Amino acid sequence: MPETGQKNVQTRSQARAPPNFEGDDMKEYIKSEVEKYFGSVAFQDSLREFITDSVKMACKNLVESIVVPIKDEIQALKTELIEVKRKCNDNEQYSRRSSVRIYGIPEGPKENCIKKVCDFFQKEMDLAFAEEDIDRTHRVGKKNRDGNRAMIVKFKAYDSKRSVMKVKKARLSNKTFSVYEDLTFLNRKLLYLARNEYKETPVWTIDGRVLVNMDGRVQPYVPTVNIYTWLQSPSS
C-alpha cells in the first residue's frame, strides 16, 4: 500500500512538470508559450492600459511644457498692461488738473461759453475771472430737451481751478449748481464705487485722487474689486 501511494504522488508531480525538451524542441515550446501569452486577453488589456497611460502622461507633459510658460507670459503681460493703463490714466488726469465741470448752467442757442462761465463764477461763487483766465470751455454730452449739458472749463492757471474748488462747497450748498473736478473715465468710476461703498461717509477728489474721510482720517480710496476687471463686466 505505501508503494502505491508513492507511485501516485510521483505521477501527479510528473504531470505538473514542463515537457522535457531539448534543443530546438525547447525553443519551439518557449516560442509557443510566449506567443500564447502575447495573444491572451490579459496581456492585450495590460498592454493597452500601459500604452494609454504612457500616451496620457506624454501628452500632459507636452501640454504643460507649452501651456505653463504661455500662462506665465500672459500673466506678465496682464500685469504690464494694468501698469500701462494706470500710467495713462495718471497722465490723462494730469492734463485735466486745471479743469472743472459745471452742472446746472442754463443752455441757450449760440451761447458765448467763456462769458457765460465768467458770469457764473462772479454771480454764484463771488469769484472774479477775466475771459483771459479761461483757456477754453464748452458743453459736453449730447443735446437733450430735458436738461442742460455740463460745461467743461479749462483755466490757464492751476491756481484758478484750485480757488474754485476751495469755495464751491460753501457757496453752492443751497443752489442748483454743482462743480466737480474734470475726472478721467477711470477716476469717475472710482468715485462712483467709493460713493456706493461709503454712503454715509464724505467722499471727494483732489487732483483726481479719490479720498474718503474715515473717522476723521482722510485717506485714498482703495477699491475692493480689481477696477480693470470691473470695468470689463457688463454691469459696469
WODAQUI-V903287 format. One line per field, one symbol per residue. phi: phi as a letter, one per 40 degrees, with the letter a starting at -180 (. if undefined). burial: + if it has 24 or more other ideal C-beta (glycine too) atoms within 12 Angstrom, else -. Layout:
phi=???
burial=???
This chain:
phi=.dccccccccccccccccdccbgccccccccccccccccccccccccccccccccdcccccccccccdccdccccccccccccccccccccccccbcbbbbbbhcdbbcfccccccccccccccbfbcbccccccaaacbgccaccacccbcbbccbcccccccccbccccbcbbccabbccccdccccccccccccbcbbdbabbfgccbbcbfgbcaccbccbcdccccccdcc
burial=----------------------------------------------------------------------------------------+---+--++++++++-+-+-----++-++++++--++-+-+---+++-+++--------++++++++----++--++--+---+----++++++++-+++++++++---+----+++-++++++--------+-+---++--+-----
